[in-house]
Amino acid sequence: MINKSRLFASLLMCVVLLTVILSACGNNNEAAPSSSAPASESASPSPTPSPTPSPSASETPSPEPEPEPSKIEVSVFGSIPEEAFEPQINSWVKAKYPNINLTYNCSCILNIPDLKAQKGITPDIHYGASEADLRVLLADNLQTDITSLVDSGIIDLSRFDPASIESAKNYSGGKLYGLPESSNPMALFYNKDIFDKFNVPYPTDGMTWDQLYELAKKVTGTKDKVKYRGISMFYRFALLGNELSLPIIDAQSGKATVNNEGWKRIFDNLSRFYKIKGNLEGYEPDSGLELSKFYEQKNIAMVLSLSTSYKRPGFDQLNWDMVAAPTFSDNNGVGYQSLPTMIYITDTAANKEAALQAVSTLLSDEAQLAAAKEGRPTHLLNEEVRKAYGADVALLKGKNATAIYYNKFAPSPAIHPTLTLNYASILTVEFEKVIRGELDSAKALQSAETELNKAVEMELANKK
């Protein structure tokens, strides 16, 4: 017999279960969306709205592209070969400033007046080899002071050798028309074989003029029936780039300024080497020929010359090396001037800031390092750049090439802004008279001053 209590409990359980099922069905019907509701509305009874779904990757809006900088045309004028323009200048500027388009005009084809007359082009940048190139700008009133642009932060002048910046300002009457890019300082080259024949130690960096004088006497004489000369000089550049920073023409008056004790000291110092017994035999009155004899005839032990002299054809046939040019013992380690190659910005440049940006690229550590490796001395103080001088030049492998930085550079003196005469050549002619014993230094300098002033008067008369 079925237990009545258990039967009643089972029936009660069924009633409760049926009630729950019917309640759930009723709630589902209330939550169902109406036919007019958006399909994307949430079915949740919560009143909090659902977050807006993120768009897919294909639906993400693309940011507006940055506008390309406007193209800027900048013309360059200089004396470097056209084939050197791309690797030496243009490639560096394009890499950093692709919007700056440089065009090059070589002075070997047209000078600035002809370039303007025939092509209607006035250069924005003038890549010059010396102060003579600045006078080209001055003649056409194309110079411009870039001091304010430099001060704006495009270029940091503290990176440069102070003497080089002083030279640049001296060239410009205290202003800054351009910046030094490379240089060609003096160095002392020597023939190792001659020193070995005389059993004399090689020259060293840091020699004074007096020490060099004593050394030159030791390698002047006859060995194996061959007469050897101790030293010669490319003295036109030794005079022009003298270590006392003496001008030949006064920058203000335009008058010669060589008949003084400073120039007498230089004349006396250099000429004494030619008075060493036997050192004048075979001498020819042309300092350029003397350089040729050094590496062609191989009978001159040492030559004081520009640091680029090793590039002359035939120099590689010599067993040579180089050291720093000697200095006066009382000149505090100051050597010759650096004879800088300058880069000028012209006054007619439509965008001087862009022109200076292009110049700044050529003066960067990276560009100067590459230039130094190729054998172009830097004006930067960066030791890494200086030590790299000549690293990629086969003729400088194993040579004491960085000797060019051993001494401090002397600043170049101020120049007269309009006179263009070749005053160094006039002074050289008078110096040669001292070498040959025709005049002493004092009389030669008196004569030089007279001849220089005559040349100045002639130039001024022609201009009138």
C-alpha positions as CSV (number, residue, x, y, z in Angstrom):
1,M,0.0,0.0,0.0
2,I,1.3,3.3,-1.0
3,N,2.4,5.6,1.7
4,K,0.1,8.6,1.7
5,S,2.7,11.1,3.1
6,R,5.2,10.2,0.3
7,L,2.5,10.6,-2.3
8,F,1.5,14.0,-1.1
9,A,5.1,15.2,-1.1
10,S,5.6,14.0,-4.7
11,L,2.5,15.8,-5.8
12,L,3.6,19.0,-4.1
13,M,7.0,18.8,-5.8
14,C,5.4,18.6,-9.2
15,V,3.2,21.6,-8.6
16,V,6.2,23.7,-7.6
17,L,8.2,22.6,-10.6
18,L,5.3,23.4,-12.9
19,T,5.0,26.9,-11.4
20,V,8.7,27.7,-12.0
21,I,8.5,26.5,-15.6
22,L,5.4,28.7,-16.4
23,S,7.1,31.7,-14.7
24,A,10.2,31.4,-16.9
25,C,8.2,31.2,-20.0
26,G,6.4,34.4,-19.1
27,N,9.6,36.4,-18.5
28,N,11.1,35.3,-21.8
29,N,8.0,36.6,-23.6
30,E,8.4,40.0,-21.9
31,A,12.1,40.3,-22.9
32,A,11.6,39.5,-26.5
33,P,12.3,42.6,-28.8
34,S,9.5,44.1,-30.7
35,S,9.5,44.1,-34.5
36,S,10.4,47.9,-34.5
37,A,13.4,47.6,-32.1
38,P,17.0,47.7,-33.7
39,A,18.5,44.2,-34.0
40,S,21.6,45.4,-32.2
41,E,19.8,46.4,-28.9
42,S,20.8,44.3,-26.0
43,A,18.4,41.5,-24.8
44,S,19.6,42.1,-21.2
45,P,17.1,43.4,-18.7
46,S,19.8,45.8,-17.3
47,P,19.1,49.5,-18.1
48,T,22.9,50.1,-18.7
49,P,23.5,50.5,-22.4
50,S,26.1,48.3,-24.2
51,P,29.4,49.9,-25.2
52,T,29.8,50.8,-28.8
53,P,31.7,48.0,-30.5
54,S,35.2,48.9,-31.9
55,P,35.5,49.1,-35.6
56,S,37.5,46.4,-37.3
57,A,41.0,47.1,-38.6
58,S,39.6,47.8,-42.1
59,E,37.2,50.3,-40.7
60,T,39.9,52.3,-38.6
61,P,40.3,55.8,-40.1
62,S,43.8,56.4,-41.5
63,P,45.7,59.5,-40.0
64,E,46.1,62.4,-42.3
65,P,49.6,62.1,-44.0
66,E,52.2,64.7,-43.1
67,P,52.5,67.2,-45.9
68,E,55.8,66.9,-47.8
69,P,58.1,69.9,-47.3
70,S,58.2,72.3,-50.2
71,K,61.1,71.9,-52.6
72,I,63.7,74.5,-52.2
73,E,66.1,75.3,-55.1
74,V,69.7,76.2,-54.0
75,S,72.5,76.9,-56.5
76,V,76.1,76.3,-55.7
77,F,79.2,77.8,-57.3
78,G,82.7,76.6,-56.8
79,S,86.0,75.4,-58.1
80,I,85.7,71.7,-57.4
81,P,85.4,69.4,-60.4
82,E,81.8,68.7,-61.5
83,E,82.3,65.0,-61.0
84,A,83.2,65.7,-57.3
85,F,80.0,67.6,-56.6
86,E,77.7,64.6,-56.1
87,P,79.8,62.6,-53.6
88,Q,81.4,65.6,-51.9
89,I,78.4,67.9,-51.5
90,N,75.1,66.9,-53.0
91,S,74.8,63.3,-51.6
92,W,75.2,64.6,-48.0
93,V,72.6,67.3,-48.4
94,K,70.0,65.1,-50.1
95,A,70.3,62.5,-47.4
96,K,69.4,65.0,-44.6
97,Y,67.3,67.5,-46.6
98,P,65.6,65.7,-49.5
99,N,63.5,68.8,-50.2
100,I,66.6,70.9,-50.9
101,N,67.6,70.6,-54.5
102,L,71.2,71.7,-55.2
103,T,72.4,72.6,-58.7
104,Y,76.1,73.1,-59.3
105,N,78.0,75.6,-61.6
106,C,81.8,75.1,-61.8
107,S,84.0,78.2,-62.0
108,C,86.0,76.2,-64.5
109,I,83.2,76.9,-67.1
110,L,81.8,80.3,-66.2
111,N,82.6,82.9,-63.6
112,I,79.9,84.6,-61.5
113,P,79.3,87.6,-63.8
114,D,79.1,85.4,-66.9
115,L,76.9,82.9,-65.1
116,K,74.5,85.7,-64.3
117,A,74.7,87.3,-67.8
118,Q,74.3,84.0,-69.8
119,K,72.1,81.9,-67.5
120,G,70.5,84.4,-65.2
121,I,71.9,82.5,-62.2
122,T,73.3,84.1,-59.1
123,P,74.6,81.4,-56.7
124,D,73.2,81.0,-53.2
125,I,76.3,79.2,-52.0
126,H,79.9,79.9,-53.0
127,Y,82.4,77.1,-52.3
128,G,85.7,79.0,-52.3
129,A,89.3,78.0,-52.1
130,S,90.8,81.2,-50.5
131,E,90.1,84.8,-49.6
132,A,90.4,85.5,-53.3
133,D,87.0,83.8,-53.7
134,L,85.5,86.1,-51.1
135,R,86.7,89.1,-53.1
136,V,84.7,87.8,-56.1
137,L,81.6,88.1,-53.9
138,L,82.7,91.5,-52.6
139,A,83.2,92.8,-56.1
140,D,79.5,92.1,-56.9
141,N,78.3,93.0,-53.4
142,L,77.0,89.4,-52.9
143,Q,78.4,89.0,-49.4
144,T,76.0,88.6,-46.4
145,D,76.6,88.4,-42.7
146,I,75.2,85.0,-41.5
147,T,75.9,85.7,-37.8
148,S,72.2,85.9,-36.8
149,L,71.5,82.6,-38.7
150,V,74.3,80.9,-37.0
151,D,73.2,82.2,-33.6
152,S,69.8,80.7,-34.2
153,G,71.3,77.3,-33.6
154,I,71.7,75.9,-37.1
155,I,75.5,75.6,-36.5
156,D,77.5,75.4,-33.3
157,L,80.7,77.4,-33.7
158,S,82.2,75.9,-30.6
159,R,82.8,72.7,-32.6
160,F,85.4,74.6,-34.7
161,D,89.0,75.4,-34.1
162,P,88.9,79.0,-32.7
163,A,91.6,80.2,-35.0
164,S,89.6,79.0,-38.0
165,I,86.5,81.0,-36.9
166,E,88.8,84.0,-36.2
167,S,90.2,83.7,-39.7
168,A,86.7,83.6,-41.2
169,K,85.8,86.8,-39.2
170,N,89.1,88.5,-40.2
171,Y,88.3,87.8,-43.8
172,S,84.9,89.5,-43.3
173,G,85.9,92.6,-41.3
174,G,84.6,91.1,-38.0
175,K,81.4,89.7,-39.6
176,L,80.8,86.2,-40.7
177,Y,80.3,85.8,-44.4
178,G,81.1,82.1,-44.5
179,L,82.4,79.1,-42.6
180,P,85.6,77.0,-43.0
181,E,85.1,73.7,-44.7
182,S,88.5,72.2,-45.1
183,S,92.2,73.3,-45.1
184,N,95.6,72.8,-46.6
185,P,98.1,73.6,-43.8
186,M,101.9,73.4,-44.1
187,A,103.9,70.3,-43.2
188,L,107.5,69.1,-43.3
189,F,108.1,66.2,-45.7
190,Y,111.4,64.3,-45.6
191,N,113.2,61.6,-47.6
192,K,114.0,58.7,-45.4
193,D,116.7,57.3,-47.7
194,I,118.8,60.5,-47.4
195,F,118.7,60.5,-43.6
196,D,119.7,56.8,-43.7
197,K,122.7,57.6,-45.9
198,F,123.9,60.2,-43.5
199,N,123.0,58.0,-40.5
200,V,121.0,60.9,-39.0
201,P,117.7,60.5,-37.0
202,Y,114.5,61.4,-38.8
203,P,112.7,64.7,-38.1
204,T,110.1,64.7,-35.3
205,D,106.9,66.6,-34.4
206,G,107.4,69.6,-32.3
207,M,110.7,70.8,-33.6
208,T,111.6,74.5,-33.4
209,W,113.2,76.4,-36.3
210,D,116.6,76.3,-34.5
211,Q,116.4,72.5,-34.2
212,L,115.4,72.1,-37.8
213,Y,118.3,74.4,-38.8
214,E,120.8,72.1,-37.0
215,L,119.2,69.0,-38.5
216,A,119.3,70.4,-42.1
217,K,123.1,71.0,-41.7
218,K,123.6,67.3,-40.9
219,V,122.0,66.1,-44.1
220,T,123.6,68.6,-46.5
221,G,126.8,67.4,-48.2
222,T,128.1,64.7,-50.5
223,K,127.5,60.9,-50.2
224,D,128.6,58.4,-52.8
225,K,129.6,61.2,-55.1
226,V,126.0,62.6,-54.9
227,K,125.5,66.1,-53.6
228,Y,122.5,66.4,-51.2
229,R,120.7,69.5,-50.0
230,G,119.3,69.5,-46.5
231,I,116.1,71.5,-47.1
232,S,114.1,73.6,-49.4
233,M,110.7,75.2,-49.1
234,F,107.5,76.1,-51.0
235,Y,108.2,79.5,-49.5
236,R,105.4,81.4,-51.3
237,F,102.9,79.6,-49.0
238,A,105.2,79.8,-46.1
239,L,105.1,83.6,-46.4
240,L,101.4,83.8,-47.2
241,G,100.4,81.6,-44.3
242,N,103.1,82.8,-41.8
243,E,102.8,81.7,-38.2
244,L,102.9,85.3,-36.9
245,S,99.6,86.1,-38.8
246,L,101.3,89.1,-40.4
247,P,99.4,90.7,-43.3
248,I,101.1,91.8,-46.5
249,I,98.5,94.6,-47.3
250,D,96.8,96.6,-44.5
251,A,93.1,95.8,-44.5
252,Q,92.1,99.4,-43.8
253,S,94.5,101.5,-45.8
254,G,95.3,99.2,-48.7
255,K,99.0,100.1,-48.2
256,A,101.8,97.5,-48.0
257,T,102.8,96.6,-44.5
258,V,105.9,94.4,-44.8
259,N,108.7,96.8,-43.9
260,N,108.8,95.9,-40.2
261,E,110.5,93.8,-37.6
262,G,107.9,91.0,-37.8
263,W,108.5,90.4,-41.5
264,K,112.3,90.8,-41.1
265,R,112.2,88.0,-38.5
266,I,110.4,85.7,-41.0
267,F,112.8,86.6,-43.9
268,D,115.9,86.1,-41.7
269,N,114.6,82.8,-40.4
270,L,113.7,81.2,-43.7
271,S,116.6,82.6,-45.7
272,R,119.3,81.2,-43.3
273,F,118.5,77.7,-44.4
274,Y,119.6,78.5,-48.0
275,K,122.9,79.9,-46.6
276,I,123.9,76.5,-45.2
277,K,127.0,75.5,-47.1
278,G,126.0,73.4,-50.1
279,N,122.3,73.9,-49.7
280,L,122.1,76.4,-52.5
281,E,123.7,74.2,-55.1
282,G,121.2,73.5,-57.9
283,Y,118.6,75.9,-56.4
284,E,116.3,77.5,-58.9
285,P,114.4,80.7,-58.1
286,D,110.9,79.1,-58.0
287,S,109.7,77.4,-54.9
288,G,107.3,75.2,-56.9
289,L,110.3,73.8,-58.8
290,E,112.0,73.1,-55.6
291,L,109.1,70.9,-54.5
292,S,109.4,69.0,-57.8
293,K,113.1,68.4,-57.3
294,F,112.4,66.9,-53.8
295,Y,110.5,64.0,-55.2
296,E,111.9,63.8,-58.8
297,Q,115.6,64.2,-58.3
298,K,115.5,62.9,-54.8
299,N,118.5,64.9,-53.7
300,I,116.8,67.2,-51.2
301,A,116.4,65.7,-47.7
302,M,113.4,67.9,-46.5
303,V,110.9,70.2,-48.0
304,L,108.4,72.6,-46.2
305,S,105.3,72.6,-48.3
306,L,101.5,72.3,-48.3
307,S,100.1,69.2,-46.8
308,T,98.5,68.1,-50.1
309,S,101.9,68.0,-51.8
310,Y,102.0,64.2,-51.6
311,K,99.3,64.1,-54.3
312,R,101.7,65.2,-57.0
313,P,102.5,62.6,-59.6
314,G,105.8,60.9,-58.8
315,F,105.7,61.6,-55.1
316,D,104.7,58.0,-54.5
317,Q,108.1,56.9,-55.8
318,L,109.8,58.5,-52.8
319,N,110.5,56.8,-49.5
320,W,109.0,59.6,-47.5
321,D,107.1,60.6,-44.3
322,M,106.0,63.8,-42.7
323,V,106.1,65.7,-39.5
324,A,104.6,69.0,-38.2
325,A,106.1,72.2,-39.5
326,P,108.6,73.8,-37.1
327,T,107.6,76.7,-34.9
328,F,109.3,79.6,-33.2
329,S,110.2,78.6,-29.7
330,D,108.5,81.7,-28.2
331,N,105.2,81.4,-30.1
332,N,103.5,79.0,-27.7
333,G,103.1,76.1,-30.1
334,V,101.4,78.2,-32.8
335,G,102.2,77.0,-36.3
336,Y,101.2,78.1,-39.8
337,Q,97.8,79.3,-40.8
338,S,95.4,76.6,-42.0
339,L,94.7,78.3,-45.4
340,P,91.0,77.5,-45.2
341,T,88.6,76.6,-47.9
342,M,85.5,78.6,-47.1
343,I,81.8,78.2,-47.9
344,Y,79.9,81.5,-48.3
345,I,76.2,82.3,-48.3
346,T,75.3,85.0,-50.8
347,D,73.1,88.0,-50.1
348,T,70.9,87.1,-53.1
349,A,70.0,83.7,-51.7
350,A,66.2,83.4,-51.7
351,N,66.3,81.1,-48.7
352,K,69.3,81.8,-46.6
353,E,68.2,79.4,-43.9
354,A,68.0,76.5,-46.3
355,A,71.4,77.4,-47.8
356,L,72.9,77.4,-44.3
357,Q,71.2,74.1,-43.5
358,A,72.9,72.7,-46.6
359,V,76.2,74.1,-45.5
360,S,75.7,72.7,-41.9
361,T,75.3,69.2,-43.4
362,L,78.7,69.5,-45.0
363,L,80.1,70.6,-41.7
364,S,78.6,67.8,-39.6
365,D,80.8,65.3,-37.8
366,E,79.7,62.6,-40.2
367,A,80.5,64.5,-43.4
368,Q,83.7,65.9,-42.0
369,L,84.8,62.4,-40.9
370,A,84.2,61.1,-44.5
371,A,86.1,64.1,-45.9
372,A,89.0,63.6,-43.5
373,K,89.3,59.9,-44.5
374,E,89.6,61.1,-48.1
375,G,92.4,63.4,-47.2
376,R,90.7,66.8,-46.6
377,P,91.8,68.3,-43.3
378,T,89.0,69.4,-41.0
379,H,88.5,72.6,-39.0
380,L,86.6,70.8,-36.3
381,L,88.0,70.1,-32.9
382,N,86.6,66.5,-32.9
383,E,89.5,64.2,-32.3
384,E,87.9,61.3,-34.0
385,V,87.6,63.3,-37.2
386,R,91.2,64.6,-36.9
387,K,92.7,61.1,-36.3
388,A,90.9,59.8,-39.4
389,Y,92.8,62.1,-41.7
390,G,94.0,60.2,-44.7
391,A,92.6,56.8,-43.5
392,D,91.3,55.9,-47.0
393,V,94.2,57.4,-48.9
394,A,96.6,54.8,-50.1
395,L,99.5,57.2,-50.3
396,L,99.1,58.1,-46.6
397,K,99.0,54.5,-45.3
398,G,101.6,54.2,-42.6
399,K,102.5,57.9,-42.7
400,N,102.4,60.4,-39.8
401,A,99.6,62.3,-41.6
402,T,97.9,63.7,-38.4
403,A,101.1,65.7,-37.8
404,I,99.2,68.6,-39.5
405,Y,97.3,69.0,-36.3
406,Y,100.3,68.9,-34.0
407,N,100.6,72.7,-33.7
408,K,97.8,75.2,-33.1
409,F,96.8,77.0,-36.2
410,A,97.6,80.7,-36.5
411,P,94.6,82.9,-37.4
412,S,94.7,84.4,-40.9
413,P,95.0,88.2,-40.9
414,A,92.3,90.6,-42.1
415,I,92.2,91.2,-45.8
416,H,91.5,94.3,-47.8
417,P,88.0,93.9,-49.3
418,T,88.6,95.1,-52.8
419,L,92.3,94.7,-53.8
420,T,92.9,91.6,-55.9
421,L,96.6,91.9,-56.8
422,N,98.7,88.8,-56.2
423,Y,100.7,90.4,-53.4
424,A,102.2,87.1,-52.2
425,S,104.0,86.7,-55.5
426,I,105.5,90.2,-55.3
427,L,106.8,89.5,-51.8
428,T,108.2,86.1,-53.0
429,V,110.3,87.9,-55.7
430,E,112.0,90.0,-53.1
431,F,112.5,87.0,-50.8
432,E,114.3,85.2,-53.6
433,K,116.8,88.1,-53.8
434,V,117.7,87.4,-50.2
435,I,118.2,83.7,-51.0
436,R,120.6,84.5,-53.8
437,G,122.5,87.1,-51.7
438,E,121.4,90.1,-53.8
439,L,119.8,91.9,-50.9
440,D,119.7,91.5,-47.2
441,S,116.3,91.1,-45.5
442,A,115.9,94.8,-44.5
443,K,116.5,96.1,-48.0
444,A,114.4,93.4,-49.6
445,L,111.5,94.3,-47.4
446,Q,111.9,98.0,-48.3
447,S,111.9,97.1,-51.9
448,A,108.9,94.8,-51.4
449,E,106.9,97.6,-49.8
450,T,107.7,100.0,-52.7
451,E,106.7,97.4,-55.3
452,L,103.5,96.4,-53.5
453,N,102.4,100.0,-53.2
454,K,103.1,100.6,-56.9
455,A,101.0,97.6,-57.7
456,V,98.2,98.9,-55.5
457,E,98.2,102.3,-57.2
458,M,98.1,100.6,-60.6
459,E,95.1,98.5,-59.6
460,L,93.3,101.5,-58.3
461,A,94.0,103.5,-61.4
462,N,92.7,100.7,-63.6
463,K,89.5,100.5,-61.6
464,K,89.0,104.3,-62.0
